[in-house]
C-alpha cells in the first residue's frame, strides 16, 4: 500500500478510498454497511496549510473530499436502508491526543445551496494547569471560492459560545464576516465515550441531524444566507459524563 492511499481494516470492516463495508455488533443491536462513494471536490483545510507541518495545534483535521456521493445500503437489525446518491464527505483527523474541549460542525451542502460547504471548530486547549481562550476556526466554500477564517493568531479574538446542543460564533478576516448558529435536539444526539491516549475519558455529544444558519458578509457585495434544517453534523466534546437517560449511548 502506498503512503498516500486510504486503506483501513478493523476486524471484518474495511475502508478504502471510495468504498466502505463492514459491521458492528452491540449487546442488543447489529449494524452492517456496504457503501461506495464517488466524485467530490478539492480538499478543504480547516487549518492554514503551514500548520499541518507544525507541532501546534497537536490535533489536525481536514476534509479530504468534500461533497462526494454515496450509494449502497445499511442493515440495522436486519432492516435494509437504501443509500441512493446521498451527499457526504471523506474526512481525516489525527494527533497524539484529543483536543481538550471543543465544538465542531460540518455542513455538506445546504438546503438552499447544495454546492456550499462549511467546516468549523471552537476549542479550548489545556496548557499545564491553565486553559487557553476559546479558539475558533472556520472555512466556507461558496460559489467555488474558499472564505477562510482560520488564522491561528486571530482565532482567540473571534466571538464564540457553545454548550450542550447549541453553538454560535462570529469570525472576521480579510474584510469578510461570518456568523454561524448551530444546534441539535437531545433526541437527535448520541453520547459517545472516547478514551484519551494520555489517559481519561472524553464524552462526545454527536448529531448528524443538526440545524445550521450562516450569514456571510463581504465588502460591497450582497449578504449570503445559507440554512440547513437537519443536514448539519454537530458535536461537542467534554470531560463531563452525559446526564442519565437524556442521550442515547
C-alpha positions, 0 to 999 in steps of 0.5 A: 500500500502506498503512503498516500492511499486510504486503506483501513481494516478493523476486524471484518470492516474495511475502508478504502478510498471510495468504498466502505463495508463492514459491521458492528455488533452491540449487546442488543443491536447489529449494524452492517454497511456496504457503501461506495462513494464517488466524485467530490471536490478539492480538499478543504483545510480547516487549518492554514496549510503551514500548520499541518507541518507544525507541532501546534495545534497537536490535533489536525483535521481536514476534509479530504473530499468534500461533497462526494456521493454515496450509494449502497445500503445499511442493515440495522437489525436486519432492516435494509436502508437504501443509500441512493446518491446521498451527499457526504464527505471523506474526512481525516483527523489525527494527533497524539491526543484529543483536543481538550474541549471543543465544538465542531460542525460540518455542513455538506451542502445546504438546503438552499445551496447544495454546492456550499460547504462549511467546516468549523471548530471552537476549542479550548486547549489545556496548557499545564494547569491553565486553559487557553481562550476559546479558539475558533476556526472556520472555512466556507466554500461558496460559489467555488471560492474558499472564505477562510477564517482560520488564522491561528493568531486571530482565532482567540479574538473571534466571538464564540459560545457553545454548550450542550446542543447549541453553538454560535460564533462570529469570525472576521478576516480579510474584510469578510464576516461570518456568523454561524448558529448551530444546534441539535435536539437531545433526541437527535444526539448520541453520547459517545465515550472516547478514551484519551491516549494520555489517559481519561475519558472524553464524552462526545455529544454527536448529531448528524441531524443538526440545524445550521444558519450562516450569514456571510458578509463581504465588502460591497457585495450582497449578504449570503444566507445559507440554512440547513434544517437537519443536514448539519453534523454537530458535536461537542466534546467534554470531560463531563459524563452525559446526564442519565437517560437524556442521550442515547449511548 
